Amino acid sequence: QVQLVESGGGLVQAGGSLRLSCAASGSIFSINVMGWYRQAPGKQRELVAGITSGGTTNYADSVKGRFTISRGNVRNTVYLQMNSLKVEDTAVYYCAAGRNRYDYWGQGTQVTVSS
């Protein structure tokens, strides 16, 4: 089992920045992919960004050029740097991880972008 704990959410004005962090514990040797999903009120959960242990990244079109996903020096951490935030980025952001798919989920952290 893997446990994921997110931090770094909050309230920010449009155009601002936030950095989300996620720390994994437990069977971290099994983790190959880590990523961030988000879910806005009334909408489905969507993949924001993902990264493999080899460093390959992918992003949702809506965040390309504004968000950057990275892994820490310690294997079990992942970050999401969010710049030029928009009101439509408001959502609960979830950290996810797994071997080849996202099997484990964090509790989520709220990101609210005000106009």
Secondary structure, DSSP 8 states (H G I E B T S, - for coil): -EEEEEE--EEEETT--EEEEEEEEESGGG--EEEEEEE-TTS--EEEEEEETT--EEE-GGGTTTEEEEE-SSTTEEEEEE-S--GGG-EEEEEEEESSS--EE---EEEEEE-
